[in-house]
Amino acid sequence: MKPAGRCSPRETGNAWKRSGGRPGPLRSLQRRGPPQARCSFVRCEKERPAKTSGAQGKMTPQGGNGGSWGILQDPLLYAMLGFLERPVVVTADINLNVVALTAVGLLSRLWQLAYPRAVVFDEVYYGQYISFYMKRIFFLDGSGPPFGHMLLALGGYLGGFDGNFLWNRIGAEYSSNVPVWSLRLLPALTGALLVPMAYQILLELGFSHCAATGAALLILIENALITQARLMLLESVLIFFNLLAVLSYLKFANSQKQRPFSLRWWFWLTLTGMACSCAVGVKYVGVFTYLLVLAVAGVHAWHLIGDRTLSHVRVLCHLLARAAALLVVPALMYLSFFYVHLTLLCRSGPHDQIMSSAFQASLEGGLARITQGQPLEVAYGSQVTLKNVFGKPVPCWLHSHQSTYPMIYENGRGSSHQQQVTCYPFKDVNNWWIVKDPGRHPLVVSSPPRPVRHGDVVQLVHGMTTRFLNTHDVAAPLSPHSQEVSCYVDYNISMPSQNLWRLDIVNRESDTEVWKTILSEVRLVHVNTSAVLKLSGAHLPDWGFRQLEVVGEKLSRGYHESMVWNVEEHRYGKSQEQKERELELHSPAQMDVSRNLSFMARFLELQWRMLTVKSDDSEHKYSSSPLDWVTLDTSIAYWLHPRTSAQIHLLGNVVIWASAGLATAVYALLFFWYLLRRRRCIRDLPEDCWLRWVLAGALCAGGWAVNYLPFFLMEKTLFLYHYLPALTFQILLLPVVLQHVADHLCRSPLLRSVFGSLVVAWYSCACHVFNTLRPLTYGDKSLSPGELRALRWKDSWDILIRKY
C-alpha cells in the first residue's frame, strides 16, 4: 500500500525516464534528498492523467486548473525550493603538497628575517631610493624601471618608515626608526613562493608529483636563492614574476585544450601578460623571459592557425585575445608603473640636473622654485641662461669669464687669444646672456616686448663682461676640425667680429614660432660660417679650469643633440647701465607662467634617460664574469659582524649548481639525438611524451639560455646574483631530465631501483651541502678560523677570517 497521490520510488524513476532525464534542480533534489522529499514534488502519471485544457491546448493535471503544475515546472522555483531544503555546499580541492611546500618555503625565508640589523651589501643602494619614495623626492636609476623600487618602498610605508636614515655604508647599524622586517618582507615572501611555484610548473608540464616535489625541494635548499631572498634586494622578486609568467601561461595552455574563452582561460592568459610586465618593471633583464613566453605563445598560435576544425572567425578571436593580453596589457601596465612613480616623486632631488629644464620645472622646489614667475616668450633684451639639451658627459650651461684662450696651445697651435666660452656644470652668474637685436643698441626689453621668432638673427651678449658671442675660422683648442667659440675682444687687429647667429627652433610647430623659455629646443647657427654652436664634451686643460669645450660645428656634419640648447632661466632686462644690470642678474624674476608637462612627455624623457644614462662601469672587488657563474668560481661577502666572525656570503649549493649544469648538457644531447632519429623516422618517444619533452626544454633550458647568454654581450659590472634567474630555470630542468632517464632509459625494474637509490643519495648530498653552508647563508653563527678555512672549498671564494 502507498499513500494516495504519491508515487513509489520505482514509479518516480520511470517518470524521469519518460521525461528524458532532463538535468535541473528537481533532478538534483531527487538524487540527494531523502525518499519522501524526492517524491513529494512528482505526481504519478497513473493516478493523475493529463488532459488538454481549452483552446490554449495546455496540459493540466486532472481536476485542476494547471496553476500548481505550471509553478512546479518553473526552474527558478525548483532552484528556490532546493535551496530551502538543502544547504549550499562549496567544495575545494586542496593540494597538501602545495600547502606543505609553501609552509617550509616561508619558514626558510622568514626565519629571523630582521637579522642582521645592519645594512647588507646592495641594501645601501636600494635603501636610498626607498628613502626618496618616503620623502617623495625625484630620483633616476638607470638599472631598471621603478616597479621593483616601489614594491620595496611599499614595505617601508607599511612598516611606518619615514625615510630618515643615512644609507652611506655597508654594515652600518639600522636606527630604531627603520622597520627592517617590513623592508625585507616582500623579497622574502616572493622567494618563499618560488618553492610551490616550481612544483606547480612541473605539474602543468605534465610530469609526476615526484618530479615536481623534487624541483620544489631543490629550490628550497639552494643557498644563494635563500640569501638573496632574505635581504632588501630585487632578484627574488624578479624570479618570482618570471616563474609566475611561465606558470600562468602553462595553465592557460592547458585551459585552451578544455574550455577556450572561459573565465579560467581569460584569467590565466591575462595574468601571463601582467606577470611579464611586472618582470620587466622590476629589472630590464625581465624582458628576456617575456620574449621567451611570447615565442612559445607564437608557436602555439601558429599551430592554432593551422587547425582546420576552427572557423576563421574563431581563429581571429584567438589571435586578438592573445595580442590584447600579451602585448596591450603589459604595455599599459608598464606605463602605469611610471605614472605612479612620477605621481609619487613630485619633489626636486639630487638627480634633477640629468633631466631637461622642462622636466625639472615640473617638480616642486629646485628649478621649479627658481623658474617660477619667469616670462614664457623670449624677447629682444631678455636675460637668459642656455642649457645644453644633450646633458653629456654632465648637464651644463653656456658660460664665459674674463680668462682668454692661451696664445699657444700645448701642441704648438695658435689661438685667437679671445675670451673663453665654455660649458659649465654649475649654476653661476657668468652663465647669463642677453639676447640683442643686431639693429638696435638697447639691452633692455621694450614695451611691449618684441618676441624672438624662428629664423631671426640675434646677437648674444655675455651679461657680466658685455662681450659678444663670436666664432671664426680658427681651430678649437681640443677639436681642431671644429671652430673656436669665444667672446670677442677687440685687439685692433685684422680680425673683425663675427657675432651674428640665426635662431633655429628644432621642435617648432610653425616657421613663425616664438622662442619659448624651457619649452623651445634651439640651435644657434653662425651667419658667416654656417657653423652650429655645439658642446664637444671634452674637458679643457687647467687653463680652461677643466670646464667643457664649446665649438662651432659645420652643418654638413649632420645633426646631433649636443647642438641643441634651451633657455632655462629667463627674465626681462630692465637696466641699461652695466652696474645696475649686474645687480639685476642676481635678482629673481616676477612674472608667472605655467609649463606643466604631460605624463607622456615626462615618461618618454625619463625612459630615454634611464636607457642612456651612463652607469658606473668601474671594477668592483666582487665583480665577476658569466664564465665564473656556471662553475661557482666566485662569491660575494655580503656582511661581516662587527665583533665576531659571523658573516653572510652569496654562495650557491655546489651540488645543485653542478647537477643543474650537467642536466642542461644531458638534455641538449638527448634532444638532438631524438631529433636526428625522428628525422630518420625512428620514434623513440610517443608523440605526447615528445611534445612534453620539447615544451619543458623550451621553457626550462630556454629560460636558462635567454637569462644567461645575453650577459656575455653586456658592458657593465656583473655580479654572481645576475645568474640567479637563469639558475632557477636550470633547476627546474633537473627533475625533468631525471624523470626522463628513469622512465625511458632505465628499461628494467632493477635499473630503476638503482637509479632511484642514486637520486636519493644525490639529494642527501645536496642537503648536506646546504646544512654545511648554512652559517654563511643566514649569518647567525660565529665560526672559528679553522671552520671558516674548511668552508673555503675554492681558492676564489672570499671567506673572511678575522685576525685576532
Secondary structure, 3 states (H helix, E strand, C coil): CCCCCCCCHHHHHHHHHHCCCCCCHHHHHHHHCCHHHHHCCCCCCCCCCEEEECCCCEEEECCCCCHHHHHHCCHHHHHHHHHHHCCCCCCCCCCHHHHHHHHHHHHHHHCCCCCCCECCCCHHHHHHHHHHHHHCECCCCCCCCCHHHHHHHHHHHHCCCCCCCCCCCCCCECCCCCCHHHHHHHHHHHHHHHHHHHHHHHHHCCCCHHHHHHHHHHHHCCHHHHHHHCCCCCHHHHHHHHHHHHHHHHHHHHHHHHCCCCHHHHHHHHHHHHHHHHHHHHCCCHHHHHHHHHHHHHHHHHHHHCCCCCCHHHHHHHHHHHHHHHHHHHHHHHHHHHHHHHHHCCECCCCHHHCCHHHHHCCECCHHHHHCCCCCECECCEEEEEEECCCCCCCCEEEEEEEECCCECCCCCECCCCEEEEEECCCCHHHEEEEECCCCCCCCCCCCCCECECCCEEEEEECCCCCEEEEEEEECCCCCCCEEEEECCCCCCCCCCCCCEEEEECCCCCCCCECECCCCCEEEEECCCCEEEEEEEEECCHHHCCCEEEEEEEHHHCCCHHHCEEEEEEEECCCCCHHHHHHHHCCCCCCCCCCCCCHHHHHHHHHHHHHHCCCCCCCCCCCCCHHHHHCCCCCEEEEECCCCCCEEEECCCHHHHHHHHHHHHHHHHHHHHHHHHHHCCCCCCCHHHHHHHHHHHHHHHHHHHHHHHHHHHCCCCCCHHHHHHHHHHHHHHHHHHHHHHHHHHCCCHHHHHHHHHHHHHHHHHHHHHHHHHHHHHHCCCCCCHHHHHHHCCCCCCCCCCCCC
